[in-house]
Amino acid sequence: MPPALTFANRRILITRAPGRSSELAATLQAEGAIVVSVPTIEIIPPESYAPLDEALARVDQFDWIVFTSAHAVEVFGERRNPDILSPPIAVIGPATGRAIEQLGLEVALAPTSYVAESLAESLAPYMRDAKVLLIRAAEARDVLPAALNEAGARLTVVEAYRNQIPLGSIPRLRELFASPVDYPDAITFTSASTARNLITLLEASGLVLPPGIVLASIGPITSRTLRELGFEPTVEAKAATIQELVQALRNCFI
């Protein structure tokens, strides 16, 4: 039975990085949406892989590895030595967990709420004097490292990648927001960075975010960032997953 066309003829802007938007785009298109993809994040390598490679060469000496994004897992998979056993793995949410499973590894711990605060709370009982390797983006909130250090972990933080603003998106945004006829009906934000960077790109384009567009946030951290930027999210996903983000949009348009 074909899916209901909940988003028939709705123009929905996806702001995820290239290569990260396929699941969201496919789900929306299956329900009739006209998907417009303008990335506000570009993922690039770290300035050096040396700290990561050094940590991975002795990964069996750690008590835990912690991941806060699927891309960090992918870089780990590309650079690890599969002959060296990995310690127990903690992830921030299901997408990161699926990336671990695709490497043939198991997730030992995942929080019930997919934010850094919940992950830190779940890990805290195991942290006293534990050697912990946190693999993440260069630009990330300090909440998790601070909480793990406070819980007694001996923490090593290494960068797997960096995020930057893709200036090549400026012409596409100027075209999209040139006329109210072309405005999207909704914009999806899958991280605080996508929200922050979209506003930065609009300002660089000489544009402002028009009122009346549905702003769909994947979770409380992203919503907080939107509010700090002066925009109230229209809907927020009940859990920080693509499926729940789409459901929040469905509820808005039904």
C-alpha positions in Angstrom: 0.0 0.0 0.0 1.6 3.3 -1.0 2.3 5.9 1.7 -0.2 8.8 2.2 0.9 11.9 0.4 1.0 14.0 3.6 3.4 16.5 2.1 1.9 16.7 -1.4 3.4 19.7 -3.2 5.0 21.0 0.0 8.4 22.4 -0.5 10.7 21.3 2.3 14.3 22.6 2.7 16.8 20.1 4.0 19.9 21.7 5.5 22.0 18.5 6.3 25.5 17.9 4.9 25.8 16.3 1.5 25.5 12.6 1.8 23.6 12.9 5.1 20.3 13.9 3.7 19.3 10.8 1.7 17.1 9.1 4.4 15.2 12.3 5.2 14.8 13.3 1.6 13.6 9.8 0.5 11.0 9.7 3.3 9.7 13.1 2.5 9.6 12.5 -1.2 7.7 9.2 -0.7 4.9 11.3 0.9 4.8 13.8 -1.9 7.2 16.5 -0.8 9.2 18.7 -3.1 12.6 18.4 -1.4 15.1 21.2 -1.8 18.5 20.4 -0.5 20.8 23.3 0.5 23.5 22.1 2.8 24.5 24.4 5.6 27.3 22.1 6.8 30.2 20.6 5.0 32.2 17.8 6.6 36.0 17.9 6.0 38.9 16.0 7.5 40.6 17.2 10.7 43.8 19.3 10.4 45.6 16.0 11.3 44.6 12.4 11.8 47.7 11.8 14.0 46.0 12.1 17.4 43.2 9.8 16.2 45.6 7.3 14.7 47.7 7.3 17.8 44.7 6.6 20.0 43.4 3.8 17.8 46.8 2.1 17.8 46.3 1.6 21.6 42.5 1.4 21.6 42.6 -1.9 23.5 44.0 0.1 26.5 40.8 2.1 26.9 37.9 1.0 29.0 35.3 2.7 26.8 35.0 4.4 23.4 32.3 7.0 23.1 30.8 8.3 19.8 28.4 11.2 19.4 27.9 11.0 15.6 27.6 8.4 12.9 30.3 10.2 10.9 32.8 9.8 13.7 32.0 6.0 13.6 32.6 5.9 9.9 36.0 7.6 10.2 36.9 5.2 13.1 35.9 2.3 10.8 38.2 3.5 8.0 41.2 4.1 10.3 41.0 1.4 12.9 43.0 -1.9 12.9 40.4 -4.6 13.1 42.9 -7.0 14.7 43.0 -4.8 17.8 40.0 -5.5 20.0 37.8 -2.5 20.8 36.6 -1.8 24.4 32.9 -1.4 25.2 31.2 1.2 23.0 28.8 3.9 24.0 26.8 5.9 21.4 24.5 8.9 21.6 21.6 7.6 19.6 20.3 5.0 17.1 21.9 6.4 14.0 25.3 6.2 15.6 24.4 2.7 16.9 23.5 1.5 13.5 26.9 2.8 12.2 28.6 0.7 14.9 26.6 -2.4 14.0 27.6 -2.0 10.3 31.2 -2.4 11.4 30.3 -5.7 13.0 30.6 -4.3 16.5 28.2 -4.1 19.4 26.8 -1.1 21.3 27.3 -1.6 25.0 25.5 1.5 26.1 23.0 4.1 24.7 21.0 6.7 26.5 17.2 6.8 26.5 17.3 10.5 25.3 19.6 11.2 22.4 21.5 14.2 23.8 24.9 14.6 25.4 23.5 15.2 28.8 21.7 11.9 28.8 24.7 10.0 27.5 26.8 11.5 30.2 24.3 10.5 32.9 24.2 6.9 31.5 28.0 6.7 31.5 28.6 8.3 34.9 28.3 5.1 37.0 31.2 3.5 35.0 33.5 6.5 34.8 35.5 6.4 38.1 39.1 6.1 37.0 38.0 4.7 33.6 40.2 5.3 30.5 37.7 6.8 28.0 38.3 7.6 24.3 35.8 10.2 22.9 35.9 10.4 19.1 34.0 13.4 17.8 34.0 16.5 15.6 36.4 19.3 16.2 33.5 21.7 16.8 31.3 20.2 19.5 29.6 21.1 22.8 31.8 20.7 25.9 28.9 19.2 28.0 30.0 15.6 27.5 33.7 16.0 28.2 33.1 18.1 31.3 30.6 15.6 32.7 32.8 12.6 32.1 35.8 14.4 33.7 33.6 15.3 36.7 32.5 11.7 37.0 36.2 10.6 37.3 37.1 9.5 33.8 40.6 9.7 32.4 39.4 11.2 29.2 41.2 11.4 25.8 39.3 13.5 23.2 40.3 13.1 19.5 38.9 14.7 16.4 37.6 12.6 13.5 36.4 15.5 11.3 35.6 19.1 11.1 32.4 21.0 10.1 32.6 24.1 8.0 30.0 26.4 6.4 29.7 25.7 2.6 29.8 29.1 1.0 28.8 27.5 -2.2 25.3 27.3 -0.8 24.9 31.1 -0.9 23.8 31.3 -4.6 21.2 28.6 -4.0 19.8 30.3 -1.0 19.5 33.6 -2.9 17.6 31.8 -5.6 15.3 30.0 -3.1 14.4 33.1 -1.2 14.3 35.5 -4.2 10.5 35.4 -4.3 7.8 34.3 -1.9 6.5 32.0 -4.6 9.7 29.9 -4.1 9.9 30.0 -0.4 9.9 26.5 1.3 6.9 25.5 3.3 9.2 24.0 5.9 12.8 23.9 6.9 14.3 20.9 8.7 17.1 21.3 11.2 19.0 18.2 12.2 21.5 19.8 14.5 22.3 23.1 16.2 24.9 23.7 13.6 22.5 23.5 10.7 20.3 26.2 12.4 23.2 28.5 13.2 24.9 28.1 9.8 21.7 28.7 7.9 21.3 32.1 9.5 24.9 32.9 8.9 24.5 32.0 5.2 21.4 34.0 4.9 23.1 37.0 6.4 26.0 36.5 4.0 23.5 36.4 1.2 21.9 39.7 2.3 18.7 37.8 3.2 16.6 37.3 6.3 14.5 34.2 7.2 10.9 35.1 6.1 8.1 34.6 8.7 5.5 31.9 8.2 7.8 29.0 7.3 7.5 25.9 9.4 10.8 25.4 11.4 11.2 21.7 12.3 13.8 20.9 14.9 15.2 17.5 15.7 15.5 18.0 19.4 15.9 20.3 22.4 19.5 21.4 21.7 18.6 22.4 18.2 15.4 24.2 19.4 17.4 26.1 22.0 19.8 27.3 19.3 16.9 28.5 17.1 15.5 30.4 20.0 18.9 32.0 20.7 18.9 33.1 17.1 15.5 34.7 17.6 13.3 32.0 15.9 10.7 29.8 17.7 10.7 26.3 16.3 7.3 25.3 15.0 7.7 21.7 15.8 10.2 19.5 17.6 10.8 15.8 17.2 9.8 13.7 20.3 13.2 11.9 19.9 16.3 13.0 18.0 15.8 10.7 15.0 14.9 11.3 11.4 11.7 9.2 11.8 10.5 11.4 14.6 11.4 14.6 12.8 9.3 13.5 9.9 6.4 12.6 12.2 6.6 16.0 13.8 6.2 17.5 10.3 3.3 15.1 9.5 1.5 16.3 12.7 2.0 19.9 11.5 0.6 19.4 8.0 -2.2 16.9 8.6 
